[in-house]
Amino acid sequence: MRDGEVRVFVGLKFGAINDIVTLKRKEMKDNTRKSPEEYAEYGKKLSGKVNVLLLHDSPHIDVEEYRGRIA
């Protein structure tokens, strides 16, 4: 699924956010990266629109490291 895409399966709406969250935009072979802000934007777009959210990366964010970055 593409980022922000919604698909319905057996009556449930699934949404997806791909890639790995990082402050360092370093690209690795076959792995892309998103800033915390990019990740959060997709989350906001899907908020209230899906029953199941599929994530590549963990939604856990170290509060001290990202303080003030995501509203």
C-alpha distances in whole Angstrom, upper triangle without the diagonal:
4,7,8,6,8,8,12,13,17,17,15,13,9,8,6,8,8,12,15,17,21,24,24,22,23,20,21,20,16,15,15,16,16,19,20,20,17,15,17,17,13,14,17,15,13,17,18,15,14,15,13,11,9,11,11,15,17,18,22,23,27,29,31,29,27,30,30,26,24,26
4,6,5,9,10,14,16,20,20,17,14,11,9,7,7,7,10,14,16,19,22,22,20,21,19,19,19,16,15,13,14,14,17,18,17,14,13,15,14,11,13,15,13,12,16,18,15,14,17,15,12,11,11,12,14,17,18,21,22,26,28,30,28,25,28,28,24,22,24
4,6,9,12,15,17,21,20,18,14,11,8,5,5,6,9,12,13,16,19,20,18,20,18,19,19,16,14,12,13,11,14,14,14,10,9,11,10,7,9,12,10,10,13,16,14,13,16,14,11,10,10,10,13,15,15,18,19,23,24,27,24,22,24,24,20,18,20
4,7,10,13,16,19,18,16,12,10,6,6,6,9,12,15,15,19,21,22,20,23,21,22,23,20,18,16,16,13,15,15,14,11,10,11,9,6,8,9,7,6,10,12,10,10,13,12,10,10,11,13,14,16,15,19,20,23,24,27,25,22,24,24,20,18,19
4,7,10,13,17,16,14,10,8,6,6,8,10,14,17,18,22,24,25,23,25,23,24,24,21,19,18,18,16,19,19,18,15,14,15,13,9,11,13,10,8,12,13,10,10,13,12,10,10,12,14,16,18,18,22,23,27,28,31,29,26,28,27,24,22,22
4,7,10,13,12,10,6,5,5,7,10,13,17,20,21,24,27,28,26,28,26,27,27,24,22,21,21,19,22,21,20,18,16,16,15,11,12,13,10,8,11,12,8,7,10,10,9,10,13,15,18,19,18,22,24,28,29,32,31,28,29,29,26,23,23
4,7,10,10,8,6,5,7,9,13,15,19,22,23,27,30,31,29,30,28,29,28,25,24,23,23,22,25,24,24,21,19,20,19,15,15,17,14,12,14,14,10,9,10,10,11,11,14,17,20,21,21,24,27,30,32,35,33,31,33,32,29,26,27
4,7,6,5,4,6,9,12,16,18,22,25,26,30,33,34,32,34,32,32,32,28,27,26,27,26,28,27,27,24,22,22,21,18,18,19,16,13,15,14,11,9,10,10,12,13,17,19,22,23,22,26,29,32,33,37,36,33,35,34,32,29,29
4,5,5,7,7,11,13,17,19,23,25,27,31,34,35,34,35,33,32,32,28,27,27,28,27,30,29,29,26,24,24,24,20,20,22,20,16,18,17,14,11,11,10,13,13,17,19,22,23,23,27,29,33,35,38,37,35,36,36,34,31,31
4,6,9,10,14,17,20,22,26,28,30,34,37,39,37,38,36,36,35,32,31,31,31,30,33,31,32,29,27,27,27,23,22,24,22,19,20,18,16,13,11,12,15,16,20,22,25,25,25,29,32,35,36,40,39,37,39,39,37,33,33
4,7,10,13,16,20,23,26,29,30,34,37,38,37,39,37,37,36,33,32,31,31,30,32,31,30,28,26,26,25,22,21,22,20,17,18,15,13,11,10,11,14,16,20,23,25,25,25,28,31,34,35,39,38,36,37,37,35,32,31
4,6,10,13,17,19,23,25,26,30,33,35,34,35,34,34,34,30,29,28,28,27,29,27,27,25,22,22,22,19,17,19,17,14,14,13,10,8,6,7,11,13,16,19,22,22,21,24,27,31,32,35,35,32,34,34,32,28,28
4,7,10,14,17,20,23,24,27,30,32,31,33,31,31,31,28,26,25,25,24,25,24,24,22,19,19,19,15,14,16,14,10,12,10,7,5,5,6,9,11,14,17,20,20,19,23,25,29,30,33,32,30,31,31,29,25,25
4,7,11,13,17,19,20,24,27,29,27,29,27,27,28,24,22,22,22,20,23,21,21,19,17,17,17,13,12,15,13,9,11,11,9,5,6,5,6,7,11,14,16,17,16,20,22,26,27,31,30,27,29,29,27,23,24
4,7,10,14,16,17,21,24,25,24,26,24,25,25,22,20,19,19,17,19,18,18,16,13,14,13,10,9,11,10,7,9,11,8,6,8,6,5,6,9,12,14,15,14,18,20,24,25,28,27,24,26,26,23,20,21
4,6,10,13,14,18,21,22,21,22,21,21,21,18,16,15,15,14,16,15,16,13,11,12,12,9,9,12,11,8,11,13,11,9,11,9,6,5,6,8,11,13,12,16,18,22,23,26,25,22,25,25,22,19,20
4,7,9,10,14,17,18,17,19,17,18,19,16,14,12,11,10,12,12,13,10,7,9,10,7,7,11,11,9,12,15,13,12,14,11,8,6,5,7,8,11,10,14,15,19,21,23,21,19,22,22,18,16,18
4,7,9,13,16,16,15,16,14,15,15,13,10,9,9,9,12,12,14,11,8,12,12,10,11,14,14,13,16,18,17,16,17,14,11,8,6,5,7,11,12,15,16,19,21,24,21,19,22,23,19,18,20
4,7,10,13,13,12,12,11,11,12,10,7,6,5,6,10,11,13,10,9,12,14,12,13,16,16,16,18,21,20,19,20,17,14,11,8,6,7,10,12,14,15,18,20,22,19,18,21,22,18,18,20
4,6,10,11,10,11,10,10,13,11,8,7,5,6,8,9,12,11,9,12,14,13,14,17,18,18,19,23,22,21,22,19,15,13,9,7,5,8,10,12,12,15,17,19,16,15,19,20,16,16,19
4,7,9,9,11,11,13,15,15,11,9,6,5,6,6,9,9,7,10,12,12,13,16,17,17,18,22,22,21,22,20,16,14,11,9,7,8,9,10,9,12,14,16,13,11,15,16,13,13,16
4,5,7,9,10,12,15,15,12,10,6,6,5,7,10,10,10,12,15,15,16,18,20,21,22,25,26,25,26,23,20,18,14,13,10,11,12,12,10,11,14,14,11,10,14,15,12,13,17
4,6,9,12,14,17,18,15,12,9,8,6,7,10,11,11,13,15,17,17,19,21,22,23,27,27,27,29,26,22,21,18,16,14,15,14,14,11,12,13,13,10,9,12,13,10,12,16
4,5,9,11,15,16,13,11,8,9,8,10,13,13,14,16,18,19,20,22,24,25,26,30,30,29,31,28,25,23,19,17,15,17,17,17,15,15,17,16,13,13,16,17,14,16,20
4,6,9,13,14,11,9,6,7,7,11,12,12,13,16,17,18,19,21,22,24,25,29,29,28,30,28,24,22,19,17,15,17,18,19,17,18,20,19,16,15,19,19,15,17,21
4,6,10,12,10,8,7,10,11,14,16,15,16,19,20,20,22,25,25,26,28,32,31,31,32,29,26,23,20,17,16,18,20,20,19,19,22,22,18,18,21,22,19,20,24
4,7,8,7,6,6,10,12,15,17,15,16,19,20,20,22,25,25,25,28,31,30,29,31,28,24,22,19,16,15,18,20,21,20,21,24,24,21,20,24,25,21,22,26
4,6,5,7,8,12,15,17,20,18,18,21,23,22,23,26,27,27,29,32,31,30,31,28,25,22,19,15,15,18,20,21,21,22,25,26,22,22,26,27,24,24,28
4,6,8,11,15,18,20,22,20,20,24,25,23,25,28,28,28,31,34,32,31,32,29,26,22,20,16,17,20,23,24,24,25,28,29,26,26,29,30,27,27,31
4,7,10,14,17,20,22,19,18,22,23,21,23,26,26,25,28,31,29,28,29,26,23,19,17,14,15,19,21,23,23,25,28,29,26,26,29,30,27,27,30
4,7,10,14,16,18,16,15,19,20,18,20,23,23,23,25,28,27,25,27,23,20,17,14,11,12,15,18,19,20,22,25,26,22,22,26,26,23,23,26
4,7,10,13,15,12,12,16,17,15,17,20,20,21,23,26,25,24,26,23,19,17,14,11,11,15,16,18,18,20,23,24,21,20,23,24,20,20,23
4,7,10,12,10,10,13,14,14,15,18,19,19,21,25,24,23,25,22,18,16,13,11,10,13,14,16,15,17,19,20,17,16,20,20,16,17,20
4,6,8,6,6,10,11,11,12,15,16,17,18,22,22,21,23,21,17,16,12,11,10,13,13,14,13,16,17,19,16,14,17,17,13,13,16
4,5,5,6,9,10,11,13,14,16,17,19,22,23,22,24,22,18,18,14,14,12,13,13,14,12,14,15,16,13,11,14,13,10,10,14
4,6,5,6,9,10,11,12,14,16,16,20,21,21,22,20,17,16,13,13,11,11,10,11,9,11,12,13,11,8,11,11,7,7,11
4,5,5,6,9,10,10,12,14,15,19,20,20,22,21,17,18,15,16,14,14,12,14,12,14,14,15,13,10,12,11,7,6,9
4,5,5,7,9,10,11,13,14,18,18,19,21,20,16,16,13,14,13,14,13,15,14,16,17,19,16,13,15,14,11,10,12
4,6,5,6,9,10,11,12,16,16,16,18,16,13,12,10,11,10,11,9,12,11,14,15,18,16,13,15,15,11,10,12
4,5,5,6,9,10,10,14,15,15,17,16,13,14,12,13,12,12,9,12,11,14,14,17,15,12,14,13,10,7,9
4,5,5,6,9,10,14,14,15,18,17,14,15,14,15,15,15,13,16,15,18,18,20,19,15,16,15,12,9,10
4,5,5,6,9,12,12,12,15,14,11,12,11,13,13,14,12,15,16,19,20,22,20,17,19,18,15,12,13
4,5,5,6,10,10,10,13,12,9,11,10,13,12,13,10,13,14,17,18,21,19,16,18,17,14,11,12
4,5,5,9,10,11,14,14,12,14,14,16,16,16,13,16,16,19,19,22,21,17,18,17,14,11,10
4,6,9,8,10,14,14,12,14,14,17,17,18,15,19,19,22,22,25,24,20,21,20,17,14,14
4,6,5,6,10,10,8,11,12,15,16,16,14,17,19,22,22,26,25,21,23,22,19,16,16
4,5,7,10,10,9,13,14,17,17,17,14,17,18,21,21,24,24,21,21,20,19,15,14
4,6,8,10,11,14,16,20,20,19,17,20,21,24,24,27,27,24,24,24,22,18,17
4,7,9,10,13,15,19,20,20,18,21,23,26,26,30,29,26,27,26,24,20,20
4,6,7,10,13,16,18,18,16,19,22,25,26,29,29,26,27,26,25,21,21
4,7,10,13,17,18,17,16,19,22,25,26,30,29,27,28,28,26,23,23
4,6,10,13,15,14,14,17,20,23,24,28,27,25,27,27,25,22,22
4,6,10,11,11,11,14,17,20,22,25,24,22,24,24,22,19,20
4,7,9,10,10,14,17,20,22,25,24,22,24,25,22,20,21
4,5,7,8,11,14,17,19,22,21,19,22,22,20,18,20
4,7,9,12,14,17,20,22,20,19,22,23,20,19,21
4,6,9,10,13,16,19,17,16,19,20,18,16,19
4,5,8,11,14,17,15,14,17,19,17,15,18
4,6,10,12,15,14,12,15,16,14,12,14
4,7,9,12,12,11,13,15,14,12,15
4,6,9,8,7,9,12,11,10,13
4,6,5,6,8,12,11,12,14
4,6,5,5,9,10,10,12
4,6,5,9,10,12,14
4,6,9,9,11,14
4,6,5,7,10
4,6,7,9
4,6,7
4,7
4
